[in-house]
Amino acid sequence: MNCASSRSHAVFALELEISAHDGRRFTPKLLFVDLAGSECAERTGASGKRLSESGTINRSLLALGC
């Protein structure tokens, strides 16, 4: 949780170690990502600190390629 914001992103990583019968090992990694949704300032009527926060959220989503 982000203490400076009411919204945040979360990432949970699960890494498994699997041993095959022939001695080979596999370590797949599964990532679960919960993204705070983007906001349209015009639609939500956000202003001040909330508007600044939504801009930061939108920029971080763009950096992730969403």
All heavy atoms as TSV, in Angstrom:
chain	resi	resn	atom	element	x	y	z
A	1	MET	N	N	0.846	-1.188	0.000
A	1	MET	CA	C	0.000	0.000	0.000
A	1	MET	C	C	0.880	1.236	0.000
A	1	MET	O	O	1.906	1.276	0.643
A	1	MET	CB	C	-0.894	-0.041	1.240
A	1	MET	CG	C	-1.952	1.005	1.257
A	1	MET	SD	S	-3.166	0.649	-0.005
A	1	MET	CE	C	-4.226	2.018	0.197
A	2	ASN	N	N	0.465	2.222	-0.700
A	2	ASN	CA	C	1.201	3.474	-0.787
A	2	ASN	C	C	0.643	4.440	0.256
A	2	ASN	O	O	-0.516	4.845	0.173
A	2	ASN	CB	C	1.049	4.030	-2.206
A	2	ASN	CG	C	1.816	5.288	-2.423
A	2	ASN	OD1	O	2.289	5.904	-1.487
A	2	ASN	ND2	N	1.936	5.689	-3.673
A	3	CYS	N	N	1.435	4.833	1.226
A	3	CYS	CA	C	0.945	5.693	2.311
A	3	CYS	C	C	0.638	7.110	1.843
A	3	CYS	O	O	-0.044	7.855	2.527
A	3	CYS	CB	C	1.928	5.700	3.461
A	3	CYS	SG	S	3.524	6.414	3.062
A	4	ALA	N	N	1.144	7.506	0.678
A	4	ALA	CA	C	0.911	8.861	0.183
A	4	ALA	C	C	-0.256	8.931	-0.793
A	4	ALA	O	O	-0.559	9.984	-1.322
A	4	ALA	CB	C	2.180	9.373	-0.496
A	5	SER	N	N	-0.919	7.812	-1.034
A	5	SER	CA	C	-1.977	7.774	-2.021
A	5	SER	C	C	-3.088	6.831	-1.574
A	5	SER	O	O	-2.853	5.869	-0.851
A	5	SER	CB	C	-1.404	7.291	-3.359
A	5	SER	OG	O	-2.436	7.020	-4.275
A	6	SER	N	N	-4.287	7.114	-2.026
A	6	SER	CA	C	-5.398	6.221	-1.731
A	6	SER	C	C	-5.452	5.063	-2.718
A	6	SER	O	O	-6.213	4.134	-2.552
A	6	SER	CB	C	-6.714	6.991	-1.785
A	6	SER	OG	O	-6.915	7.513	-3.093
A	7	ARG	N	N	-4.624	5.125	-3.773
A	7	ARG	CA	C	-4.612	4.091	-4.800
A	7	ARG	C	C	-3.172	3.689	-5.068
A	7	ARG	O	O	-2.267	4.504	-4.995
A	7	ARG	CB	C	-5.239	4.635	-6.077
A	7	ARG	CG	C	-6.618	5.208	-5.807
A	7	ARG	CD	C	-7.184	5.816	-7.020
A	7	ARG	NE	N	-7.533	4.731	-7.906
A	7	ARG	CZ	C	-7.712	4.879	-9.193
A	7	ARG	NH1	N	-7.560	6.037	-9.744
A	7	ARG	NH2	N	-8.029	3.862	-9.947
A	8	SER	N	N	-2.966	2.436	-5.373
A	8	SER	CA	C	-1.603	1.988	-5.651
A	8	SER	C	C	-1.629	0.718	-6.493
A	8	SER	O	O	-2.666	0.106	-6.692
A	8	SER	CB	C	-0.843	1.740	-4.354
A	8	SER	OG	O	-1.477	0.728	-3.607
A	9	HIS	N	N	-0.472	0.351	-6.983
A	9	HIS	CA	C	-0.292	-0.887	-7.722
A	9	HIS	C	C	0.251	-1.943	-6.758
A	9	HIS	O	O	0.896	-1.612	-5.774
A	9	HIS	CB	C	0.732	-0.721	-8.849
A	9	HIS	CG	C	0.470	0.439	-9.756
A	9	HIS	ND1	N	-0.726	0.628	-10.407
A	9	HIS	CD2	C	1.253	1.475	-10.115
A	9	HIS	CE1	C	-0.657	1.714	-11.140
A	9	HIS	NE2	N	0.530	2.252	-10.977
A	10	ALA	N	N	-0.022	-3.201	-7.052
A	10	ALA	CA	C	0.525	-4.291	-6.250
A	10	ALA	C	C	1.058	-5.371	-7.183
A	10	ALA	O	O	0.448	-5.655	-8.220
A	10	ALA	CB	C	-0.536	-4.875	-5.332
A	11	VAL	N	N	2.196	-5.962	-6.838
A	11	VAL	CA	C	2.772	-7.058	-7.606
A	11	VAL	C	C	3.069	-8.201	-6.652
A	11	VAL	O	O	3.707	-7.995	-5.616
A	11	VAL	CB	C	4.083	-6.630	-8.328
A	11	VAL	CG1	C	4.682	-7.802	-9.076
A	11	VAL	CG2	C	3.820	-5.472	-9.258
A	12	PHE	N	N	2.581	-9.385	-6.990
A	12	PHE	CA	C	2.846	-10.580	-6.198
A	12	PHE	C	C	3.565	-11.560	-7.105
A	12	PHE	O	O	3.071	-11.909	-8.175
A	12	PHE	CB	C	1.524	-11.188	-5.691
A	12	PHE	CG	C	1.694	-12.463	-4.924
A	12	PHE	CD1	C	2.164	-12.445	-3.620
A	12	PHE	CD2	C	1.390	-13.670	-5.506
A	12	PHE	CE1	C	2.317	-13.612	-2.908
A	12	PHE	CE2	C	1.545	-14.859	-4.804
A	12	PHE	CZ	C	2.004	-14.822	-3.496
A	13	ALA	N	N	4.756	-11.989	-6.718
A	13	ALA	CA	C	5.548	-12.918	-7.527
A	13	ALA	C	C	5.574	-14.286	-6.861
A	13	ALA	O	O	5.830	-14.397	-5.663
A	13	ALA	CB	C	6.970	-12.395	-7.685
A	14	LEU	N	N	5.290	-15.305	-7.649
A	14	LEU	CA	C	5.314	-16.689	-7.176
A	14	LEU	C	C	6.335	-17.443	-8.011
A	14	LEU	O	O	6.228	-17.500	-9.238
A	14	LEU	CB	C	3.928	-17.321	-7.319
A	14	LEU	CG	C	3.788	-18.778	-6.933
A	14	LEU	CD1	C	4.021	-18.947	-5.431
A	14	LEU	CD2	C	2.408	-19.286	-7.310
A	15	GLU	N	N	7.361	-17.957	-7.353
A	15	GLU	CA	C	8.398	-18.698	-8.061
A	15	GLU	C	C	8.396	-20.138	-7.540
A	15	GLU	O	O	8.431	-20.375	-6.334
A	15	GLU	CB	C	9.768	-18.058	-7.827
A	15	GLU	CG	C	10.838	-18.627	-8.729
A	15	GLU	CD	C	12.114	-17.806	-8.681
A	15	GLU	OE1	O	12.063	-16.609	-8.359
A	15	GLU	OE2	O	13.168	-18.384	-8.955
A	16	LEU	N	N	8.320	-21.089	-8.462
A	16	LEU	CA	C	8.283	-22.506	-8.113
A	16	LEU	C	C	9.569	-23.187	-8.543
A	16	LEU	O	O	10.196	-22.798	-9.521
A	16	LEU	CB	C	7.110	-23.204	-8.817
A	16	LEU	CG	C	5.722	-22.634	-8.561
A	16	LEU	CD1	C	4.714	-23.320	-9.464
A	16	LEU	CD2	C	5.344	-22.824	-7.104
A	17	GLU	N	N	9.941	-24.204	-7.825
A	17	GLU	CA	C	11.070	-25.036	-8.257
A	17	GLU	C	C	10.530	-26.432	-8.506
A	17	GLU	O	O	10.005	-27.078	-7.596
A	17	GLU	CB	C	12.161	-25.089	-7.195
A	17	GLU	CG	C	13.391	-25.836	-7.680
A	17	GLU	CD	C	14.534	-25.761	-6.696
A	17	GLU	OE1	O	14.864	-24.637	-6.261
A	17	GLU	OE2	O	15.072	-26.829	-6.374
A	18	ILE	N	N	10.641	-26.878	-9.752
A	18	ILE	CA	C	10.101	-28.173	-10.155
A	18	ILE	C	C	11.241	-29.060	-10.610
A	18	ILE	O	O	12.052	-28.667	-11.438
A	18	ILE	CB	C	9.086	-27.999	-11.304
A	18	ILE	CG1	C	7.955	-27.071	-10.855
A	18	ILE	CG2	C	8.541	-29.347	-11.750
A	18	ILE	CD1	C	7.031	-26.658	-11.970
A	19	SER	N	N	11.290	-30.254	-10.061
A	19	SER	CA	C	12.310	-31.238	-10.449
A	19	SER	C	C	11.676	-32.305	-11.325
A	19	SER	O	O	10.683	-32.920	-10.947
A	19	SER	CB	C	12.919	-31.905	-9.218
A	19	SER	OG	O	13.572	-30.959	-8.418
A	20	ALA	N	N	12.252	-32.502	-12.503
A	20	ALA	CA	C	11.769	-33.530	-13.424
A	20	ALA	C	C	12.373	-34.877	-13.033
A	20	ALA	O	O	13.348	-34.953	-12.277
A	20	ALA	CB	C	12.151	-33.169	-14.851
A	21	HIS	N	N	11.791	-35.946	-13.545
A	21	HIS	CA	C	12.273	-37.302	-13.238
A	21	HIS	C	C	13.701	-37.545	-13.729
A	21	HIS	O	O	14.430	-38.362	-13.164
A	21	HIS	CB	C	11.338	-38.360	-13.841
A	21	HIS	CG	C	9.989	-38.390	-13.192
A	21	HIS	ND1	N	9.789	-38.853	-11.920
A	21	HIS	CD2	C	8.783	-37.995	-13.645
A	21	HIS	CE1	C	8.524	-38.745	-11.606
A	21	HIS	NE2	N	7.876	-38.221	-12.646
A	22	ASP	N	N	14.107	-36.841	-14.779
A	22	ASP	CA	C	15.461	-37.039	-15.314
A	22	ASP	C	C	16.497	-36.145	-14.637
A	22	ASP	O	O	17.631	-36.050	-15.083
A	22	ASP	CB	C	15.462	-36.815	-16.825
A	22	ASP	CG	C	15.043	-35.421	-17.220
A	22	ASP	OD1	O	14.807	-34.574	-16.324
A	22	ASP	OD2	O	14.944	-35.159	-18.427
A	23	GLY	N	N	16.111	-35.455	-13.560
A	23	GLY	CA	C	17.056	-34.641	-12.803
A	23	GLY	C	C	17.098	-33.174	-13.188
A	23	GLY	O	O	17.747	-32.373	-12.518
A	24	ARG	N	N	16.430	-32.825	-14.283
A	24	ARG	CA	C	16.398	-31.410	-14.672
A	24	ARG	C	C	15.513	-30.622	-13.718
A	24	ARG	O	O	14.571	-31.152	-13.148
A	24	ARG	CB	C	15.876	-31.255	-16.101
A	24	ARG	CG	C	16.828	-31.815	-17.143
A	24	ARG	CD	C	16.295	-31.603	-18.532
A	24	ARG	NE	N	15.005	-32.307	-18.654
A	24	ARG	CZ	C	14.081	-32.027	-19.565
A	24	ARG	NH1	N	14.292	-31.077	-20.443
A	24	ARG	NH2	N	12.948	-32.705	-19.613
A	25	ARG	N	N	15.843	-29.348	-13.536
A	25	ARG	CA	C	15.051	-28.474	-12.665
A	25	ARG	C	C	14.512	-27.294	-13.473
A	25	ARG	O	O	15.207	-26.760	-14.321
A	25	ARG	CB	C	15.890	-27.953	-11.512
A	25	ARG	CG	C	16.251	-29.034	-10.544
A	25	ARG	CD	C	17.046	-28.453	-9.397
A	25	ARG	NE	N	17.395	-29.549	-8.510
A	25	ARG	CZ	C	17.224	-29.518	-7.213
A	25	ARG	NH1	N	16.754	-28.439	-6.641
A	25	ARG	NH2	N	17.540	-30.547	-6.480
A	26	PHE	N	N	13.300	-26.936	-13.157
A	26	PHE	CA	C	12.654	-25.798	-13.786
A	26	PHE	C	C	12.234	-24.832	-12.685
A	26	PHE	O	O	11.815	-25.252	-11.611
A	26	PHE	CB	C	11.404	-26.241	-14.564
A	26	PHE	CG	C	11.696	-27.238	-15.647
A	26	PHE	CD1	C	11.605	-28.605	-15.396
A	26	PHE	CD2	C	12.054	-26.822	-16.915
A	26	PHE	CE1	C	11.860	-29.527	-16.384
A	26	PHE	CE2	C	12.319	-27.743	-17.913
A	26	PHE	CZ	C	12.224	-29.104	-17.648
A	27	THR	N	N	12.353	-23.560	-12.965
A	27	THR	CA	C	11.918	-22.570	-11.985
A	27	THR	C	C	11.041	-21.515	-12.676
A	27	THR	O	O	11.485	-20.393	-12.947
A	27	THR	CB	C	13.111	-21.882	-11.290
A	27	THR	OG1	O	13.974	-21.360	-12.303
A	27	THR	CG2	C	13.864	-22.826	-10.401
A	28	PRO	N	N	9.787	-21.878	-12.971
A	28	PRO	CA	C	8.891	-20.886	-13.575
A	28	PRO	C	C	8.516	-19.805	-12.556
A	28	PRO	O	O	8.505	-20.050	-11.348
A	28	PRO	CB	C	7.663	-21.710	-13.971
A	28	PRO	CG	C	7.688	-22.896	-13.077
A	28	PRO	CD	C	9.131	-23.162	-12.772
A	29	LYS	N	N	8.233	-18.631	-13.066
A	29	LYS	CA	C	7.852	-17.504	-12.215
A	29	LYS	C	C	6.523	-16.959	-12.723
A	29	LYS	O	O	6.357	-16.723	-13.911
A	29	LYS	CB	C	8.929	-16.431	-12.278
A	29	LYS	CG	C	8.755	-15.328	-11.284
A	29	LYS	CD	C	9.943	-14.374	-11.379
A	29	LYS	CE	C	10.169	-13.694	-10.050
A	29	LYS	NZ	N	11.322	-12.806	-10.101
A	30	LEU	N	N	5.592	-16.784	-11.817
A	30	LEU	CA	C	4.277	-16.253	-12.136
A	30	LEU	C	C	4.118	-14.910	-11.445
A	30	LEU	O	O	4.371	-14.798	-10.249
A	30	LEU	CB	C	3.229	-17.230	-11.595
A	30	LEU	CG	C	1.936	-17.416	-12.341
A	30	LEU	CD1	C	2.186	-17.850	-13.769
A	30	LEU	CD2	C	1.093	-18.451	-11.624
A	31	LEU	N	N	3.730	-13.889	-12.203
A	31	LEU	CA	C	3.531	-12.558	-11.635
A	31	LEU	C	C	2.052	-12.203	-11.690
A	31	LEU	O	O	1.424	-12.283	-12.745
A	31	LEU	CB	C	4.326	-11.511	-12.408
A	31	LEU	CG	C	5.837	-11.642	-12.357
A	31	LEU	CD1	C	6.484	-10.642	-13.301
A	31	LEU	CD2	C	6.336	-11.434	-10.951
A	32	PHE	N	N	1.495	-11.830	-10.548
A	32	PHE	CA	C	0.129	-11.342	-10.464
A	32	PHE	C	C	0.220	-9.841	-10.223
A	32	PHE	O	O	0.871	-9.400	-9.279
A	32	PHE	CB	C	-0.617	-12.009	-9.297
A	32	PHE	CG	C	-0.734	-13.493	-9.434
A	32	PHE	CD1	C	0.222	-14.335	-8.892
A	32	PHE	CD2	C	-1.807	-14.051	-10.118
A	32	PHE	CE1	C	0.117	-15.704	-9.007
A	32	PHE	CE2	C	-1.920	-15.429	-10.242
A	32	PHE	CZ	C	-0.965	-16.251	-9.689
A	33	VAL	N	N	-0.420	-9.077	-11.076
A	33	VAL	CA	C	-0.315	-7.622	-10.989
A	33	VAL	C	C	-1.708	-7.015	-10.845
A	33	VAL	O	O	-2.606	-7.311	-11.624
A	33	VAL	CB	C	0.381	-7.039	-12.247
A	33	VAL	CG1	C	0.499	-5.534	-12.159
A	33	VAL	CG2	C	1.746	-7.683	-12.436
A	34	ASP	N	N	-1.875	-6.189	-9.832
A	34	ASP	CA	C	-3.114	-5.456	-9.615
A	34	ASP	C	C	-2.794	-3.981	-9.824
A	34	ASP	O	O	-2.054	-3.385	-9.044
A	34	ASP	CB	C	-3.628	-5.707	-8.194
A	34	ASP	CG	C	-4.902	-4.939	-7.899
A	34	ASP	OD1	O	-5.579	-4.518	-8.861
A	34	ASP	OD2	O	-5.202	-4.747	-6.717
A	35	LEU	N	N	-3.316	-3.411	-10.893
A	35	LEU	CA	C	-3.012	-2.026	-11.231
A	35	LEU	C	C	-4.143	-1.103	-10.816
A	35	LEU	O	O	-5.318	-1.410	-11.023
A	35	LEU	CB	C	-2.801	-1.879	-12.739
A	35	LEU	CG	C	-1.671	-2.702	-13.348
A	35	LEU	CD1	C	-1.692	-2.547	-14.856
A	35	LEU	CD2	C	-0.349	-2.277	-12.780
A	36	ALA	N	N	-3.791	0.027	-10.247
A	36	ALA	CA	C	-4.784	1.066	-10.010
A	36	ALA	C	C	-5.241	1.549	-11.376
A	36	ALA	O	O	-4.435	1.713	-12.285
A	36	ALA	CB	C	-4.161	2.211	-9.214
A	37	GLY	N	N	-6.507	1.740	-11.549
A	37	GLY	CA	C	-7.027	2.147	-12.854
A	37	GLY	C	C	-6.652	3.560	-13.219
A	37	GLY	O	O	-6.425	4.403	-12.357
A	38	SER	N	N	-6.596	3.806	-14.507
A	38	SER	CA	C	-6.328	5.169	-14.965
A	38	SER	C	C	-7.586	6.015	-14.769
A	38	SER	O	O	-8.690	5.499	-14.683
A	38	SER	CB	C	-5.897	5.176	-16.430
A	38	SER	OG	O	-6.949	4.702	-17.237
A	39	GLU	N	N	-7.399	7.301	-14.690
A	39	GLU	CA	C	-8.522	8.196	-14.478
A	39	GLU	C	C	-8.555	9.272	-15.543
A	39	GLU	O	O	-7.525	9.761	-15.981
A	39	GLU	CB	C	-8.416	8.871	-13.106
A	39	GLU	CG	C	-8.640	7.944	-11.957
A	39	GLU	CD	C	-8.768	8.698	-10.642
A	39	GLU	OE1	O	-8.813	9.940	-10.660
A	39	GLU	OE2	O	-8.834	8.027	-9.613
A	40	CYS	N	N	-9.733	9.620	-15.934
A	40	CYS	CA	C	-9.954	10.744	-16.854
A	40	CYS	C	C	-10.365	11.931	-15.994
A	40	CYS	O	O	-11.443	11.926	-15.400
A	40	CYS	CB	C	-11.037	10.378	-17.858
A	40	CYS	SG	S	-11.451	11.732	-18.951
A	41	ALA	N	N	-9.510	12.938	-15.912
A	41	ALA	CA	C	-9.754	14.084	-15.035
A	41	ALA	C	C	-11.068	14.789	-15.368
A	41	ALA	O	O	-11.805	15.202	-14.482
A	41	ALA	CB	C	-8.587	15.059	-15.120
A	42	GLU	N	N	-11.366	14.889	-16.640
A	42	GLU	CA	C	-12.598	15.569	-17.043
A	42	GLU	C	C	-13.830	14.808	-16.548
A	42	GLU	O	O	-14.787	15.399	-16.064
A	42	GLU	CB	C	-12.630	15.696	-18.568
A	42	GLU	CG	C	-13.767	16.527	-19.096
A	42	GLU	CD	C	-13.668	16.701	-20.592
A	42	GLU	OE1	O	-12.606	17.108	-21.080
A	42	GLU	OE2	O	-14.670	16.402	-21.272
A	43	ARG	N	N	-13.795	13.491	-16.653
A	43	ARG	CA	C	-14.947	12.677	-16.256
A	43	ARG	C	C	-15.133	12.631	-14.740
A	43	ARG	O	O	-16.246	12.664	-14.235
A	43	ARG	CB	C	-14.788	11.260	-16.807
A	43	ARG	CG	C	-16.026	10.394	-16.610
A	43	ARG	CD	C	-15.854	8.994	-17.142
A	43	ARG	NE	N	-14.866	8.316	-16.304
A	43	ARG	CZ	C	-13.968	7.468	-16.757
A	43	ARG	NH1	N	-13.907	7.182	-18.032
A	43	ARG	NH2	N	-13.112	6.901	-15.944
A	44	THR	N	N	-14.019	12.564	-13.988
A	44	THR	CA	C	-14.116	12.441	-12.531
A	44	THR	C	C	-14.249	13.781	-11.826
A	44	THR	O	O	-14.628	13.829	-10.660
A	44	THR	CB	C	-12.883	11.722	-11.951
A	44	THR	OG1	O	-11.722	12.489	-12.232
A	44	THR	CG2	C	-12.746	10.320	-12.521
A	45	GLY	N	N	-13.898	14.866	-12.512
A	45	GLY	CA	C	-13.972	16.178	-11.884
A	45	GLY	C	C	-12.896	16.395	-10.832
A	45	GLY	O	O	-13.032	17.240	-9.958
A	46	ALA	N	N	-11.810	15.620	-10.910
A	46	ALA	CA	C	-10.729	15.731	-9.926
A	46	ALA	C	C	-10.030	17.082	-10.039
A	46	ALA	O	O	-9.920	17.660	-11.117
A	46	ALA	CB	C	-9.717	14.606	-10.143
A	47	SER	N	N	-9.553	17.566	-8.886
A	47	SER	CA	C	-8.793	18.810	-8.874
A	47	SER	C	C	-7.787	18.763	-7.736
A	47	SER	O	O	-7.871	17.915	-6.849
A	47	SER	CB	C	-9.731	20.012	-8.703
A	47	SER	OG	O	-10.387	19.934	-7.455
A	48	GLY	N	N	-6.816	19.662	-7.783
A	48	GLY	CA	C	-5.817	19.757	-6.723
A	48	GLY	C	C	-4.980	18.499	-6.580
A	48	GLY	O	O	-4.468	17.952	-7.554
A	49	LYS	N	N	-4.867	18.026	-5.337
A	49	LYS	CA	C	-4.023	16.863	-5.029
A	49	LYS	C	C	-4.514	15.602	-5.734
A	49	LYS	O	O	-3.727	14.806	-6.220
A	49	LYS	CB	C	-3.987	16.652	-3.518
A	49	LYS	CG	C	-3.028	15.576	-3.087
A	49	LYS	CD	C	-2.957	15.460	-1.575
A	49	LYS	CE	C	-2.008	14.345	-1.185
A	49	LYS	NZ	N	-1.946	14.168	0.256
A	50	ARG	N	N	-5.816	15.416	-5.805
A	50	ARG	CA	C	-6.392	14.238	-6.460
A	50	ARG	C	C	-6.063	14.232	-7.957
A	50	ARG	O	O	-5.762	13.206	-8.538
A	50	ARG	CB	C	-7.895	14.200	-6.235
A	50	ARG	CG	C	-8.614	13.034	-6.892
A	50	ARG	CD	C	-8.257	11.724	-6.270
A	50	ARG	NE	N	-9.035	11.533	-5.074
A	50	ARG	CZ	C	-8.946	10.464	-4.320
A	50	ARG	NH1	N	-8.126	9.492	-4.634
A	50	ARG	NH2	N	-9.658	10.359	-3.246
A	51	LEU	N	N	-6.083	15.398	-8.586
A	51	LEU	CA	C	-5.741	15.508	-10.001
A	51	LEU	C	C	-4.269	15.159	-10.215
A	51	LEU	O	O	-3.926	14.432	-11.144
A	51	LEU	CB	C	-6.035	16.913	-10.515
A	51	LEU	CG	C	-5.719	17.178	-11.978
A	51	LEU	CD1	C	-6.526	16.267	-12.887
A	51	LEU	CD2	C	-5.999	18.645	-12.314
A	52	SER	N	N	-3.405	15.656	-9.349
A	52	SER	CA	C	-1.979	15.356	-9.437
A	52	SER	C	C	-1.730	13.859	-9.254
A	52	SER	O	O	-0.940	13.246	-9.972
A	52	SER	CB	C	-1.226	16.144	-8.375
A	52	SER	OG	O	0.124	15.778	-8.347
A	53	GLU	N	N	-2.430	13.262	-8.297
A	53	GLU	CA	C	-2.287	11.827	-8.036
A	53	GLU	C	C	-2.733	10.999	-9.243
A	53	GLU	O	O	-2.070	10.045	-9.632
A	53	GLU	CB	C	-3.130	11.458	-6.813
A	53	GLU	CG	C	-3.094	10.002	-6.445
A	53	GLU	CD	C	-3.989	9.697	-5.248
A	53	GLU	OE1	O	-4.086	10.536	-4.339
A	53	GLU	OE2	O	-4.586	8.619	-5.246
A	54	SER	N	N	-3.842	11.370	-9.871
A	54	SER	CA	C	-4.323	10.608	-11.028
A	54	SER	C	C	-3.348	10.724	-12.197
A	54	SER	O	O	-3.159	9.771	-12.948
A	54	SER	CB	C	-5.724	11.056	-11.433
A	54	SER	OG	O	-5.723	12.370	-11.912
A	55	GLY	N	N	-2.704	11.887	-12.344
A	55	GLY	CA	C	-1.693	12.041	-13.393
A	55	GLY	C	C	-0.509	11.115	-13.166
A	55	GLY	O	O	0.028	10.517	-14.100
A	56	THR	N	N	-0.093	10.980	-11.908
A	56	THR	CA	C	1.017	10.079	-11.579
A	56	THR	C	C	0.635	8.629	-11.857
A	56	THR	O	O	1.436	7.859	-12.391
A	56	THR	CB	C	1.410	10.253	-10.094
A	56	THR	OG1	O	1.754	11.618	-9.873
A	56	THR	CG2	C	2.587	9.365	-9.722
A	57	ILE	N	N	-0.578	8.248	-11.503
A	57	ILE	CA	C	-1.067	6.887	-11.774
A	57	ILE	C	C	-1.086	6.633	-13.276
A	57	ILE	O	O	-0.609	5.586	-13.753
A	57	ILE	CB	C	-2.477	6.672	-11.175
A	57	ILE	CG1	C	-2.395	6.630	-9.658
A	57	ILE	CG2	C	-3.124	5.400	-11.721
A	57	ILE	CD1	C	-3.734	6.689	-8.962
A	58	ASN	N	N	-1.594	7.569	-14.048
A	58	ASN	CA	C	-1.643	7.399	-15.507
A	58	ASN	C	C	-0.259	7.267	-16.118
A	58	ASN	O	O	-0.027	6.445	-17.005
A	58	ASN	CB	C	-2.416	8.549	-16.148
A	58	ASN	CG	C	-3.889	8.524	-15.806
A	58	ASN	OD1	O	-4.416	7.523	-15.334
A	58	ASN	ND2	N	-4.563	9.640	-16.030
A	59	ARG	N	N	0.713	8.048	-15.629
A	59	ARG	CA	C	2.078	7.948	-16.148
A	59	ARG	C	C	2.693	6.583	-15.841
A	59	ARG	O	O	3.390	5.998	-16.654
A	59	ARG	CB	C	2.956	9.062	-15.563
A	59	ARG	CG	C	2.826	10.361	-16.324
A	59	ARG	CD	C	3.904	11.361	-15.938
A	59	ARG	NE	N	3.906	11.698	-14.514
A	59	ARG	CZ	C	3.091	12.576	-13.946
A	59	ARG	NH1	N	2.188	13.201	-14.677
A	59	ARG	NH2	N	3.173	12.836	-12.661
A	60	SER	N	N	2.436	6.077	-14.634
A	60	SER	CA	C	3.016	4.772	-14.286
A	60	SER	C	C	2.381	3.658	-15.104
A	60	SER	O	O	3.041	2.690	-15.469
A	60	SER	CB	C	2.891	4.494	-12.781
A	60	SER	OG	O	1.547	4.423	-12.375
A	61	LEU	N	N	1.085	3.768	-15.419
A	61	LEU	CA	C	0.443	2.773	-16.274
A	61	LEU	C	C	1.028	2.820	-17.680
A	61	LEU	O	O	1.245	1.785	-18.308
A	61	LEU	CB	C	-1.069	2.993	-16.317
A	61	LEU	CG	C	-1.832	2.627	-15.060
A	61	LEU	CD1	C	-3.281	3.088	-15.160
A	61	LEU	CD2	C	-1.759	1.132	-14.775
A	62	LEU	N	N	1.291	4.016	-18.180
A	62	LEU	CA	C	1.921	4.140	-19.493
A	62	LEU	C	C	3.317	3.510	-19.508
A	62	LEU	O	O	3.720	2.887	-20.491
A	62	LEU	CB	C	2.006	5.610	-19.917
A	62	LEU	CG	C	0.700	6.250	-20.359
A	62	LEU	CD1	C	0.880	7.751	-20.545
A	62	LEU	CD2	C	0.194	5.605	-21.613
A	63	ALA	N	N	4.057	3.672	-18.408
A	63	ALA	CA	C	5.399	3.088	-18.324
A	63	ALA	C	C	5.327	1.559	-18.366
A	63	ALA	O	O	6.244	0.903	-18.862
A	63	ALA	CB	C	6.096	3.535	-17.041
A	64	LEU	N	N	4.241	0.994	-17.841
A	64	LEU	CA	C	4.058	-0.467	-17.873
A	64	LEU	C	C	3.528	-0.954	-19.211
A	64	LEU	O	O	3.460	-2.147	-19.454
A	64	LEU	CB	C	3.098	-0.908	-16.750
A	64	LEU	CG	C	3.628	-0.754	-15.340
A	64	LEU	CD1	C	2.504	-0.988	-14.338
A	64	LEU	CD2	C	4.773	-1.727	-15.097
A	65	GLY	N	N	3.110	-0.037	-20.063
A	65	GLY	CA	C	2.612	-0.415	-21.381
A	65	GLY	C	C	1.154	-0.811	-21.384
A	65	GLY	O	O	0.713	-1.570	-22.234
A	66	CYS	N	N	0.389	-0.325	-20.430
A	66	CYS	CA	C	-1.045	-0.684	-20.353
A	66	CYS	C	C	-1.870	0.268	-21.166
A	66	CYS	O	O	-1.615	1.398	-21.286
A	66	CYS	CB	C	-1.510	-0.644	-18.908
A	66	CYS	SG	S	-0.665	-1.840	-17.890
